[in-house]
Structures are given as C-alpha cells and as structure tokens.
Amino acid sequence: MDEPQELDVLLDPARRAVERGDYGRALADLKALAEAHGASSPFGGRLRLLMATALMGQGRSAEAAGVCRSLRACRDATLRAQARDLEEVLDAPALERPREWSMTLPSLAEMESLEGNSRPLVRRRRPKPPAPPAPPTGPTSPPWGLALLVGLVLVLTLVLGGCVQLETSLRFPAPGRLQFSQSSLSATGRRLPWQQQLAVALESTPLRQRQDHGLQTLRSPVLPAPEALELLGRSVATAAQLAGLELPPPQLQLEERNWLLGVRQHFSVGLDLRAVPALPGLDLHLNLEPVGPRALRLAEPLPARALPGRTLAWTLQPGALNRLELRCWRWSRLGLGSLAIGTLLALTLLLQRLRLRAGFGLPELPA
C-alpha cells in the first residue's frame, strides 16, 4: 500500500535546495529523513533518489551509485527501475576525449622561445592565377539532397528527444470503479518539452500532476469505470499527438456481470503501436492490480509477468499490435455473507426436522 501523500511535503525543502544548487543543505535535510524511513518504502525510495541527485551535483558519483543500489529492496517497481537506470549511468565508464578535438595553447615560455628564434621571413609575391571562367547559366535545380538531410536530422531530433520510459498502472479498487496513474521518465533525467506540453494539455482534467526533474506523474482519483477508461484513452491520444504520432484510438473495454455473490469481469486492451518506431530508450509498460496470473487470457506480442502484491506487468512492443485480455471474479462481501447466513439457517431447519423425526419433540423450557 502506498504511503500517505502528506509525507511528500517533507521533501519540498530539499527539492527547492537542489533546484537552486544548494546540495549541501539538501543532503543535510535528506539524511535526517533517511534515518527514519527505510529504502524499502516508496517514500524512502523517492527520498534516496533525490539524495542521489544532490550527490551527483557535488560530483560524488560513487556515493550516488551506492544510494541507487540501496533501492533494490524498494517495494515500488517504478522507483526500482529509476534507481537501476541512474546506477547504470553512474557506473558507465568515462569516455576519453580525443586530443585532436581540443585546441592546446602553448605556454608563455614556449612563446618567448619562439619569438627569440624567429627570423624575418622574406615572402615573394607570386603572380595570381587567372580567374576561372564564369559558369554557364541555366535553370537552377532544387537542392533535394540538402533538404532530405535537414529533414532527416529534424525527424531524428524530435523522435530521439522523446525517448522516455512510460509506465501506466491501472487499479481495480471495487467493482465498477477504476483508478489509473501514468509516470514518464526522460532518458536525459531532465524535463522534456513533451512532458511540459502534456501537463498543460491535461490541466482541465481531474488528473493530479507532479513533476520531479525528469519524472512526471499523472494520477486520477477513483472514478466510475467508463469515466476512468475515457480519461485514460484521452491521455494516451494527447501524448501521441504531442509526440507527432498518428495512432488509432486505444481499445479499452470493461464488461461486468453481477451474480450477487460476486462480479464477473472481462477487461480487454488493444493498442496499435505499429506507427511507433522501435528506438533505444523507449520503454512502454502497463501494470494491472490487484490481478492474479490466473486471470490472464491473452497477452501479445510480449507475455505478461506476475509481480509480488498481485500485480500483473505487461511490456508493450513498439511497431506491433498489442492486445491483452483478462477474466476474473470480484467477490462481494455482502453476497458471501448472505450466502453464509442462508446456509446456517437451512442447516438449523434441517437439524430441527431430524430431531422431530427421531421423536424428541420440540425443545421445551425447564420446569
């Protein structure tokens, strides 16, 4: 279960200190909080990610990597993935800059020695070569090669600049009710223009938004299932439109049938991502909870895997048609209680009838 949102207010002074470059003050505040909150809790995970950012700002990459490794025990899958990606960046070997890429100025001593040994050079003027003949005039051909090169660079800039890790979590709190959240983490660790435009486009919706450097989180309240699915489809369509992709509307359908004892649910997802290129650094995930592995009926082209806490994780494949189907029961406490009471009453009547047939008669009060 997620920790109360009120704990996140404790991180605001440290975030403001990191934004203005006061990493020492941020680390002092975060170390005091880290002693009271372990790395396994979601709040402790967010706290230590912010601590790793402050350590990176001071140039202490080794300590920042150690903080990221401590988050392997965090219960939040999103925070574990963020810590793992940041640890890979910190542990990556530094690339040596070729010497010919930089210009080295000589020292003052070398300059003086050059001036002392220099001799005036006598330059002879050479006759200028004759001017080349003027090119023949004619129709000017359009620079198709240059236009193609510029267009390719622009497309790569727009596409690679939007490489993010996008994770959507869909929760079934009760029959007929849904809640979803979306988190996007940029590959650069900084806020992307796409994330800023998405936040502005969804301001009029009931989604609660939060931005922490390169991590953007959108969370909806618990809504009726049709409203939640409509809001989820709108957010997906808006994100694709801002990324410059023309995607068919996502197929999201939830069918429920009440049998008094419980509700039979049939949930299906269809996402046509054939227009999305398969780029390195682009990860798309869908988490469903609480859902057991027995509820899974279909997951293609990539299989879904079960995570602790009755969570089903499904990775989406860019450039393909992704489909998922679930069938499960949501038992009703009121229905099961009514069934238990009815069973006990029937058993009582049966025992009373057997007693009468045995000749014991009806129970009497003592004289």
PyMOL commands that set and color helices and strands:
alter all, ss='L'
color gray80, all
select helices_A, chain A and resi 5-19+23-34+42-57+61-73+77-91+99-101+108-117+144-161+193-201+225-242+293-295+333-357
alter helices_A, ss='H'
color red, helices_A
select strands_A, chain A and resi 164-174+177-186+208-212+215-219+223-224+251-258+262-272+283-289+296-300+304-307+311-315+321-331
alter strands_A, ss='S'
color yellow, strands_A
deselect
rebuild
show_as cartoon
